[in-house]
Amino acid sequence: MKAIVIEAFGGPEQLKEKEVEKPACGVNQVLIRTHATSVNPVDFKIRQGHLKEAADQLPMILGGDVAGTVVEAGSNVTRFREGDRVFARPRQFGTYAEYVAVDADIVARIPEQLSFEEAAAIPLAAMTAWQALVDHGRLGKGQKVLIHAGAGGVGTYAIQIAKSLGAEVASTASAANEELLRSLGVDHFINYKEQDFSQILSDYDVVLDTMGGDIQLDSFKVLKSGGRLVSLVEQPDEKLAKEAGVTGNVFMMEPKGDQLEQLAELAAAGKLKSIIDETYPLTEQGLRDAHEKSESHHTRGKLVITAG
């Protein structure tokens, strides 16, 4: 089968189209024919060599989202059958390929209202947002949440998830993205180039930190006593958290089938939509172009890869 592989760390030129062996379908897995996948920032970070543990996995296929059709179900799998439209965040990377074998317990059906492209954008980014807000942030109805970089992949889903929970949402982005964020439900828009969020907002229950550094440090200022700072990038300073009377933690998303099904239900109800910036073909050049776009940090929502 065709796959886009990296054999060494470096720039986008390391993404190369290769013929590789089609994965076998385990007894607890489904084999999915890929119709679409997507690019997440973690992809180019791995490609650049920032995750040292990945060195033992070279050559490797990147990609953490898959949407497609089941072509084979393992002997222990009863929930899915050939022809089902499904999507997932596999436990291992490897979705820049024509076929992907995925553990059936983390696979969900794609709502009929969604295209493969819309579905492929969801798993990694939306589950990250869900776990940040629900599992770690314990965000509830009537509470206030600040979501940094609301126009990004995680941010666009986080805004919609927070609104579905009944929360009041503030978000930072550039002026060019104000209309988009307000259309997603943002109550308080902060133009980060002209406004200091830490001087405007106060008494927030949760902050979703996607930036780290000084942004994270200033985020302590907007939280109320007992508030929660949830980071995707670095562990919040424990001393500052204690002084502010808040909790702070960093986490890595874990694929969970039940959460993906809940996200599918939100999408089917029209409460969660994928914002797709651009689509690219599942080719060597297509992935190189998508990685370059992702590295620019100017993506609105998600970049989707179509496999036909």
Secondary structure by P-SEA (a helix, b strand, c coil): ccccccccccccccbbbbbbccccccccbbbbccccccccaaaaaaaacccccccccccbbbbcccbbbbcccccccccccccccccccccccccccccccccccccccccccccaaaaaaccaaaaaaaaaccccccccccbbbbbcccccaaaaaaaaaaaaabbbbbbbbcccaaaaaaaaccccccccccccccccccccccccccccccccccccccccccbbbbbccccccaaaaaaaccccbbbbbbbbaaaaaaaaaaaaaccccccccccccccaaaaaaaaaaaaccccccbbbbbcc
